[in-house]
Amino acid sequence: MYQFSGKLKTIALALMVVGALGVISGFLTTPSSVAEVKEQLHNAHQAHGAHGAPAHHEEQVAGHGSEASHEAHTGQEENSHHDEVSEEDAHAAHVFHQLKNRPWAAFYAALFFFFLVTVGVLTFNAIQRVAQAGWSIVLFRVMEGISGNLLPVTLILLVFLLLGSAHVHHLFVWMADGTVDPTSPNYDAIIDGKSWWLNVPGWSIRAIVYITGWNLYRHWSRKRSLAQDNAKDLVNYKKNFKMSVLFLLFFLFTESMMSWDWIMSLDPHWFSTLFGWYIFATMLVSSVTAIAIVTIYLQSKGHLPFVNNSHIHDLAKFMFGFSVFWTYLWFSQFMLIWYADMPEETTYFVQRFEEYKLPFLLLVVMNFIFPILLLINSDYKRIPHFVIGGGIVILLGHYMDVFIMIMPGTVGDQWFFGIPEIGALLFFLGMFIYTVFTSLSKAPLLAKGNPFLHESETFQY
């Protein structure tokens, strides 16, 4: 039996505490009023040398010296000044809204990323069971341990989503008052056209259904897996197989709908018909990478003697393959919208390229070029340090991917990778370590009773 060491437990708790403090500081340091934002913007303009009045005053055509022309000129200046003040106030109010969103969006980016890793491992485990794969049996308990993070992370996610539906935070703009009311100044015809799907009751109910279904499968599958350890027949194995088939059918639909509800609706004027696949690719490569890192860590501590270099090699192959799959979908989503020249969809990429250029371009390097160069060599796939190093870059790259999915639609150009973002990452990393290794310590690290266990133990590639 694996024992969750006191040192690792302390590290996990420390990460959670430090991360929580970072998250709290993010909320405490947001501006408290539009006036404060106006002052900050004014200071920023001064710091960048933005002095002088706007150059929008028109020249007099005739009668500049007459009393009538003087009155007209005065009226134009007053109207221009009034418009300038109104635009300044509107801009400050918009920036204030974005800055208030930032700590929520930072928290959501880290939360959603660790949710993807966890539910991805659960799904990968189900795929292995349904495919009756022989090589991966010795990794089942590692996968089950990582999926032990599912209940806490999805409960936090559900609370976060319901807080949005209660207007505690305002990340989902389609939930704003008046967006589907034709008599309201906030009316949005595009959102109104999608209101049959994007409505708070339906959206909330779907979230509960998704999360309940995933957690029920995890509970039942884990229960049958443990029961199979001491069973004299294959009843539990067969039940787990059937449940995994049903789960994958359920997940096939709910994963796509989840991606529309929780990510794509942050930009409700935009849509992509392959977005569910894109999220799925991010989920798969991140989850397999997490399995590889946890496996290598356990091996370094003297556990998992039945896991050999061929198992690590196969995990690294999946890391490599799913990285290519993600890149294919990333490029396809961009290419299809670009060559079709659809303005309502092109703006999604224009905003990200103009306001998030550095992280947007880094995605290709971290999630495609680096994994290709590192893991294309078969020998490197068997070297733990290479797999760990490549895995960390891949995970950071896909967190950045989630970051760029969430931030533009919620904070616009008011983004920065600072204390709120780092704090949220540390908090969920600490929670991930604590829940995963607690789950690993509650059962033997070898799942027995599987008819393909011997094949897995003697697996060589």
N, C-alpha and C positions, 0 to 999 in steps of 0.2 A: 504493500500500500504506500502511496505517495504521501509524504507529510509536508503540509504547507509550512515552510520555514518562517520563524519569527522575523528574520531579517527582511524577507520578501514581503511579508505582511506589513511590516513597519513602513517599507518603501511605498507600498500601495496606499496605505492610510495617509502618509505624508503627502503623496501626490494629490490625493483627494482634498486634503485640507488646504494646501497651497493653491490648488486649482480653484476651490470654492472661494477663497479670498480674492483671487484674480477676477472671478466672475462677478463677485459683489462689488469690487472696486470699479468694474466697468459700468455698473448701474449707478454708482454714486458719483462718478465723474462726468456723467452726461449733462449737457446744459439744462438749466431749470426753466428757461423762458426763451421766447423768440427774441426779446431785447438783448439777452446775453449772446445769442447767436449773431445778431446784427453787429454787435460790438466786436465779436471775434472776426467776422467777415471784414469789417472796416479795418481792423488792425492788420489782417492778412493782406488786404489791398495796399495799405500803406507800406507794409514790409516789402512788397514787391514793386513799389514805386508807382502804384496806381493812383495818380493825382489828377486833378482837373475835372471839369464838368464834361458830361457826355456831349459828343459832337453831333447832336441831332437838331440844332437850331438852324432854321432856314433863313436865308437872306431876304431882305425886303426887295420887292420887285420895283415898287414905285411909291412916291409920296412919303419917303422915310421921315421927312421933317414935319409933316402935318400932324395935327392933333388926333385925327381919326386913325392914321396909321400907327401913331404911338400907342393909342389905346388897344388897337388890334395886336400890336407886337407884345404889349404887356399881357394881354389875355392869353396869347400863344405861350408865353414864358410860364405863366401860372399853370396852364393846362399841362405843359410839358413837365414842369416840376412835380405836379400832382401825379402824372403817369409814372414818372421816375420813382417817386416815393412808393406808389402802389406796387410797382414791379419789385422794388427792393424789399418791401414787406412780404410780398408773396414768395420771393426767393428765400428770404430768411425763414419763413414758416416751413417751406419745403425742406430746407437743410435741417431745421430743428427736428422735423419728423424723421428724417433719415438718421440723424445722430441718436435720437431716442430708440431707433430700431437696432442700432449697431450692437449693443450687448446681447439683445435677444437673438439677432442673426448669428453672432459669434457662437453663442451657446447652441443654437440649432445646427450649425455646420458641424461642430464636433459631435453632437448627439446623433445626428443622422449618419455620419460616417461610421461611428462605432456600432450603430444599429445595423448598417449594411454589412459590416464585417461579421457580426454575430449571426444574423439571419442567413447570410451567405454560407457560413459554415454548416448551419443546420440543413440547408438545401443541398449542399455538396455531399453531406453524409447520406441524405435521402437518395440522391442520384447513385451513389455507390451501392446502396442496398438494392435499388431497383435494377441496376445493371448487373447485379451479382458479381461485382468486380472482386477478383481474388487478391490483388496486390495490397489493397488498402485496409484489410480487416484489422491489422495490428495498429492502425491509426484511429480506429473507431472511438476509443475512449478519449483520445485527445480532442476529436471533433465534438464529442458529447460534453466534454469539459468546457470547451469554448462556447458552445451553445447554452451553457449554464448562465451566461450573461444575458440571455434573451429576455427573461422575465423582468429584471430590474430596468434594463434599457428601454424596453417597450412600454413599461408603466410610466417611466419619466416622459417618454415620447408622447404617450396618450394624454397625460396631464398637460404637456406643452401645447398640443394641438387643441385641446378643449379650452385652454386659456385664450387661444387665438379666437375661437368661436365665441367666447364670452367678451371679446374686445379688450382683454387685459394687455395684449400686445397687438400690433397692427402690421404684421409681416405680410399677411394675405390681403392685398388691396381689394380684391373682389368682395370681401366681407364688409367693406365700408358702407355706411348708411347712404341710401339713395342711389346706389349704382344700378339698380334694376327698376327704379321708379322714374318713368318718363317725365314726371312733373318736377323732379329734383334737379338742382344745378349740378349734382354729382352723377347724373345719369350717364351710363356707358353702354352704348348699343351692343358692342361686342360682348361685354360681360353678360348683358341681358340675354343675348342669344345663346349663351352657354349656361344659363341659370337652371336649366332642367337637370344639369349635372352638378354645377357649382352652386350649391345652396347649403346653408349651414346644417340643417337637420340631416340631409342625406350624406353630406361629407363626414359628419361626426359619427353617424351610424356605421358607415363603411369602415372608418378607422377602428371602431370597436370590433367589428366582424373580422377584419384582417388580423388584428393583434390577438384576439381570442383564438382564432383558428390556428395560427402559428404556434402559440404557446400550448394549446391542447395537444397538437402533434408532438411537440418536443417532450411533453410530460409522458405521453403514452409510449413513445418510441424509447425513451430512456428506461421506463419501467420494464418494457419487454426485453430490452437489451440486458438489463441486470438479471432478470428472471432466467434468461437463457444460459447464464453462467453455470448454473447448477442443475439445469434441466436434463432429463434423460431422453428427450425427444426433440423434435424441431417445431413444435407447435408455436412457441413464442417467435422463433425465427420467421415462420410463415406469416404470422399475424403482423409482424413488423414489416415484412415485405409488402403486404397488402395495404397497410396503413401508409407506407411510403409512396405507393402508387397514387393513392387518393390525395395525399398531401401535395404531391407534385402537380396534379391536376388543379387542385385548389390554388396552389402557389402560382401556376402559370397565369391565371387570371388576376389574382389579387396583387401580384408584383407589378404588373403593368398599371393597374388602376391606382395602386399606391403611388407610383411614380408620377402619375398625372395629378393626383390630389395633393401630394405633399411637396412636390418640387416644381412641376411644370406650371401649376396654378399660381406660383409666385410671380410669373410673367403671363398674366391671363390673356394678353393679346396675341401671344405666340403659341404655336403648337408644332410638334414633330411626331410623325406617325411611327418613328422607330425609337422614341424616347424610352419606352419601357425596356427595350433591348439594350440601350445605352447604359441605363442604370444597372441592368442585370450584368453587363460586362464589368462595370466598376465593382459590383458586388462580388463576382466570382474571383477576379484577380486579387482583390484585397483579402478575401476569406482564405484562399489557398495559401497566400503569403503568410497570413497569421498562423495557419496550421503548421507551415514549415518552421516558422520562428519558434513557436511553442514546443514543437517536437525536438528541435535542435537544442533548445534550452534544457529540456528534461534529460536528453541524452548527456549533456555536459555535466549534469548532476548525478550521473550514474544510473538513471532510469531508462526504460525502454530498450533493454538489451536485444529484444527481438526485432527492432527496427534497424535496417542496414542501409548502406549507401545507395542501394537501388531504390529504396523507398524515397529517400531524399531526392534522388535523381528524378523520379517521377513527379514529385511535388514541384521541383524546379521546372520541369517540362510544362506543367500546367501554368506556372507563373509566366513562362515564356509565351506559351500559346495564347493564353487569355489576354496578355499584353498586346499581342498582334490583333486579336479579335476586338479589343477595345479601340485600338487605333483605326481599324477598318470602319467601325461604327462612328467614331469621332469625325473622321474625314468624310464619310458618306453623308452624315447629317449636315455638315457644312457645305459640301459640294452640291447636294441636291437643292438646297435653298439658294445657293449662289447662282447656279446656272439657270434656275427657274426665274430668278430676278423678281421675287415676291417681296415688296417693301415691308409688309407687316411682319414677315418672318426674318428678313435680312437684318432688321434693326437689332434683333437679339444678338447677332454676332458682331455687328458694328459697335454696339455699346461695350461688349467685352473686349474687343480688339483695341478700342480707343481708350477706355478707362481702366482696363486690366491687362494691358499689353504684356508686361513682364510675366506675370503668373500664367497668362493665357498661352504664351509661347513656351514657357517652361514645361507646360503639360506634355508637350510632344517629346521633350528631352527626357523628362523623368519617367514617363509612362510608356515610351516606345524606344527611343534611341538607346538610352542607358540599359534597359533590360535586354534589348537585342544584342548589343555589344558584349554584355557580361555573360548572358546565359546561352548564347548560341553555341558556345563550346561545350561539348558533352562532358568533358572532364571537370569543368568549372561547376557543373550542376551537382557534383558529388562533394564539393569542398564547402563545409559548413560556413566558414567565414565569408565566402563569396555569396552564398545564399542569404545569409543574415544581412550583409551589407546591401546587396541588391534589394532584399525585401524591405528594408527600412526606407530606401529611396522610393520604391514602388508605393508603399503605404503613404508616405508624405505626399507623393505626387497625386494619389487618388483622394487624399484629404483636400488638396488644393483644387482638384476637380470639383468636389462637392462644394467647396468654398466659392468657386466661380459660378456654380449653379445657383447658389442662394443669394450672394451679396448684391449683384447688380439690381435685381428686382426689389430689394429691400432697403439698401443704403445708397444705391447709386454710386456716385464718385466719391462719397464720403467714407471710403474704406481705408483701413490701415491694419496691418498685422501687428497687434500690440498686446497689452496685458489681458483684455477680455478674451481674445482669441487663444492666446497661450494658456490662460487659466482654464478655459473650457476644455481644451485638449488634455491638459494635465489631470483635470478632474475625472474625465471619462476614461483616460488611460489607467488611472489608479483604480477606478471602479472595475474596469475590465480585468486587470491583474487580480484583484481581490476575489471577484466572483468566479473567474475561470479556475484559479488554483484552489479555491475552496471546493469547487465542484470536482476537480481532479482528485482531491484527497478523500473523497467519499466513496470511491469504488476502486477495485483493482485496475491497473492500467492496461491489462490485456483482457479483451472481450472474448470469453470462451464459449464453446458450444456452437460456433458458426461452422458449417460444413466446409468452408473454404479457408479455415484458419491455417491448416498445414501449408497450403499453397502460399499464403501470405507470409508465413514465417520463413519459408525457404525461397522466397521470391528473389530472383536475380535477373538483372537486365543486361 
